[in-house]
């Protein structure tokens, strides 16, 4: 083994954004490197559970203020709310970065870890930026579905696609670049001219944690990106919530319903799950941090959190928001997926799922969701879904350089 590296990991987002960086940190720690995190106190326990050091960014109140914003999950607004939160948190990241002390050999960030990326750039520290979803890239031949109702752009003429990119860039550059450039100017760094080209893909290494079968490499992607498989996130075993194992064993396999680890506005989706379960039949497992505000029938069980790796193989299907972390685990388990996308990258992920014929997308209404779930649960469809998932998730044994190898290369 070469020299022992001190590596700082800086995720930005919810548990689905944090777990892949935790996974990579574990791989590198297993090679003898020192892995540390800058992270909101709300998720500090996830890092501590892996025996790693973490330094707090902001406060629990800061996290709750953002998480409780209902606009965070609204189409066309949610992503801008995340961007605004990133801009507002720039000073907090600077304080936490300096409080961590010492010199790092590598800084690893997720897509919106732009504050840490700038701080590392100012100190000449190599950076590895990890994009977890194809939505972070654009291509004329594989146009991401950028918002609800925009799928038609994928088949539009090139001039119209270019116009759409120009509109998106105009909004990003007007809203995101001014605070980021002020932050960079205070660090003595040059101003950025374009958010997509100069900020979102500005690092010594750009890693894509999704496989080619999910998003095929494109010639007009940013130069020098490296693509890997989905993270095989699997942490220390934790017991299932009290009563869940007994409930699972007491009847037929359920449909799992979840809308992400950070979503606290679950009243509609929980009521929808109960109504659809009553209409379609069978049982439902609701996973969400907020318990339902109404009595549940025996056919429905709620828990705040479960290890999906242990539970999904016991389920018939999963209904979820289209988060990339949940989707990758559903692929690995080989069960069909029904996506009810809300915002962010979820519409694009749902479109890719449909193209792979591993699931469906639906509007979050009772009639539409019932129809889609009935179609998914047809007995002759389940084996086909499972077979496609297993074939796709079999990995790429020919890939020679792992993400951990490449992180060491980027660090020099």
N, C-alpha and C positions, 0 to 999 in steps of 0.2 A: 504494500500500500504506500502511496505517496504521502505528502505532508498532511497534517491534520488541519482541516479547514474550520473556520468559524463562520457559520452561514445563518443569515437572518431571513426569516420567512415573514412576509407581510400580506396576509389575505385581506380582501375587501368584500364583504357580503355576508351571506348566511352560512349555515352549516354545510350546505352543498358546495359552497366556494372554499370553505376551510378544509374539509376532509381530504381533498386531493393534495393540498400542500402538506397536511399532516402525514399523509401516506408517503410522500417524497421525503419529508424530514426523517421519517422512521427508516427509510431505506438508507439515507446518507448517514444517519446516526449509527446504523448497523455496520457501516464501513469505518467507524471510528471518528467521524466528524462531529463537531459540536453544533447542534441545531437549536436555534432560539426563535421566538416569535414576538412580533408586535401585534397585539390583538385586543379587541374590545373586552373589558372585564366580563361581559355577558358570556363569552365563549372561552374564557381562560381555563375553565375546568376541563375542556376537551384536550387542551395542550398538556395540562398537569397530569391528566389521566394516562398520557403516554410517557410520563417521566421526563418531559422536556421543560426548559425554562421559558417563561413568557413575561413580557413587559406590557403594561396596560396602555391602551390608547383611549383617551376620553374617559367617560364614566358610564355606569349602568344607566343613569338617567338620559344621557345622550343617545344610547342605543334604543331605549324604550320610546323616546320621542320620535325617532325615525320609524321604528317598527310599528308604532300605533297610528301612523299616518295612513288613513284609508286610501289616499291617492296613490300610494306606493304600488297598488295592484290594479290600477285603472289603465285600460288600454290607451296608449298614446301619451300618458302622463307619468306612469310609473318609472320609466327609464330616466326621464328628466329629473324626477325626484331623487333617484340614486345619484345622478350626476351632481345635483345641487348639494347632496350630503357629502359627496367626495370633496367638492370645492370648500365647503364649510369646515371640513375636518383637516385641512392642510396644516394649520398651526398646531393642532393636537398631535399630528404625526411627527412634526419637527421636534416638539418637546419630547415625545416618547423615544424617537430615534436617538437624540442626544443623551437621554436618561439611560438608555441601554449601555452606553459607554463603550470604549474600546474600538478597535478596528476590525471590520468584517472582511472576509475574503470573497464573499458572494452575497448578494441580496436577491431573493426570489420573491416575486410579487405575482398576484393575479391581475386581471386586465385593468382594473381601476386603482391599482396600487401606485398611482402616479406620483404621489408625494414622496413615498419611499424611493421610487425610481429616481426622482430629481435629487434627493438628498445623497443617494449613492453616487450619482453622476458627478455631483459637486466635489465628492471626496475621491473620485477615481476608482470606485469599487465596481467590479464587474456585476452586471445585472442579468438575471434570467426572468423573463416575463412569460407567464403561463396563461394561455387562453383556453378556457374550458369548453367553449361552445363555438360552432362555426359562425354564429352571428357576429363575431368579432372581426370577420374577414368579409371581403366582398369580391365578387367576380362576375363578369358579364355572362359566363357560361354556367355559373352556379349561384345565382342571385339569392341572397338570404331573404326570407319573408320578414320584412322589417316591422310590420304591424298588422293588426287585424284588418282583413280586407285588401291587403296589398299583394296577395299571391299572384294576381294577374300580371304584375310587373315581370315575373319570371319569364313570361312568354312575349313580353312587349318588345318592340323594335329597340335597337341599341340607342337611338337618340333619346327615346323616352326613358330608358334606364339611366343614361347619363344625366338627364335632367333630374331624375329622382335622387341620384347621388349628390348632385350639386345642391339640391334643396336640403338634404340631410347635413351636408358639410357646412352649409351656411348657418344652420341652427347650431350645430356643434361648435363651430368656430366663434360664433357670437356669444354663446352662453358659457362654454367651457374654457376657452383659451384665455380670456382676460384674467380671471383669478389665478390660473395656473402660471401664466407668464409673469404676473406680479410676484408670485412665489419664487419662480425661477430667477427673476431679476435680483431679488434679495439675496439669492445664493451665488450671484455672479455668473449665472448661466445664460446662454443666448435665448432670445425669444423664439417661440415656435410659430410657424405660419399656418400649419394645417393640423387639426386634431387627429384625424384618422391616420395620416401618414407619419407625422412627426411625434405624436404623443402616444398613441395607442400601440405603436409598434417600434418604440424607441428603447432598445436594449441590446446588449452584446449577444444575447441569445433569446429567441422567441420559440417557445414550445407549445405545440397544440396537443392537448390531452383528449383527443378523439380520433378514432381510427379512420383510414381511407374508405372503408366500406360505409361509414356514416357520412363523411364529407370528402369526396375525392379531391386530391390535390389539383390546384388550378394554376396555369402559367402566369396569371395576373395577380396571384397572392403576393404579399410583400416578400422581398428577396431574403433568402436565408432562413426561412422558418423550418423547423423540424417537427415532424408529425409522429405521434406515438399512439398506443392503444388507450382505451379508457383506463383510468386508474383502478387497480384491483383492490379497492379500499376494504380492508378487513382489520379491525382493531381487536383488542383483548375482548374475550367473550364476556358478555354481561347477561344476567338472568332476564328472562322475559317478565314483563309486568305481572303483578299478582293476579291470578285468576285467568290469565290469557291462555296458558297452555291447556288448562282444563276446558275452557270454552272451545278452543280449536279442536280438541279431541272429542267434543260432545256432539258433533254434527258434521255436515258436509263442508268441504273447503269453501271459505268465504271469498268475496271480492274485497280487496283492500282499497280504501279511499284515503287519499292524503292530498294536501295542498301546500306542502312545504313546511320546513322547520321554523321559518320566520313569520309566517302569515298568522295574524291573530284575529283576522276578520273572517271567521269560519261559519257564522250562523247559516248563511244561505247554502253553502256546500254541504254542511252536516244535515240540514233538513232535506236537501236534494238527495243525499245518499239514502236516508231513511225512506223517502217517498219512492225512489226508484227500486229499492230493495223490496218494498211491499208490492210493487207492481210486477217486477220481474220474477220475484221469488228468490229463494236462497238466503244467504247470510252476508253480513257486511262487517268488516273490521275498519273502524274509523281511527286514523292516526293524526293527531293534531294537538298542539300545546294547550288549546283552550277547550275545556269540556263542553259538551252540548248543554244548552240551556233548557232542555226538555227531557222528560223520561224516555229511555230507550227501550224498545221491545227486546225480548230474548234473542231475536235474530241479529241484533246489532250490538257490537262490543266496542267501547272506546278506550284508547290509551294515549298518553301524551307522546310517547316515543317508543320505537321498537327497532332492533337491528334488522333491517330489511333482508340481509343475507340469510337470517334464520327463519323469517316469516314468509317471504315471498314463495319459496318452494311449497308451502302449505296452502297457497291461495290459487283460485281459479283464474283470476285476472287482477289488474290494478287499474284504478281510475285516479288520475293525478293531473297536476297543473302543467306538466311538461318541463319541469326542471331537469337539467342535464344529469345531475347526480342520481336522481330517482330513476330516470330513464335508463341509464347505463346499468343499474342494478337489476332492473326489470329485464333488460336484454340478457344479462348473465344468468338469470333464473329461468329463462325460457317461457315466460307467461305473456299472454297478450295484454296490450295496453290500450286504454281509452283516455285521450287527452282532452281536458277542458282548459285550454290556455287562457291566461289572464293578460300578461304583459311581458315585457323584457324579451328574452330569447325564446319564449315558449311557443309562439306561433311558428317560428322557423323549425324548432325541434319537432313539433307536431307534423309539419309538412314532410320532413325527412322520414319520420316514422311511417307515414302513409305510403311514401314512395318505396320503402323497404317491405311493405305489406306485412308489418308486424303489429299493426294496431290501427285504430281509427281516431278521428277527432270529432268533437261534438260541441254544439252550443250548450251552455249550462242551463238548459231548460228541462223540465221533467220529460216532456214528450220526446225531445231529440235525444236526450241521454238514455231513456228507456229503449228507444229503437236501436241506438248504436250498441248498447250493452247486450241486448238480445242477439244482435248479429254476431258480436264477438263470442258469445257463449254458446253458439250453435255447436253441437257435438262434433260435426265434421270439420269445423274450423280450428278448434283448439290444437289438434295434433299438427296442423299445417303451420300455425303461428309458432308453436314450440320448436318445430323442426327448423324453421327459418332463423329463429333466435339462436339456436345452438350452432347452426352453421356459421352465422355471422360472428358470434362471440368466441369462436374457436381459437382466435388469436392469429398472430403472424409469426410463425416459428422462424421465418427467414430474416427477421429484423435483428440486426447484430448489435446496435448501439441502444442501450436502455436510457431512460430519462436520467437515471442516477449517474451513468457514465458521462452523459452529456453535460450534466451540471458540473461535474469535476473538470471537464474540458473547458467550459465557459469560465470557471474560476481561475483557470490557468495553473 
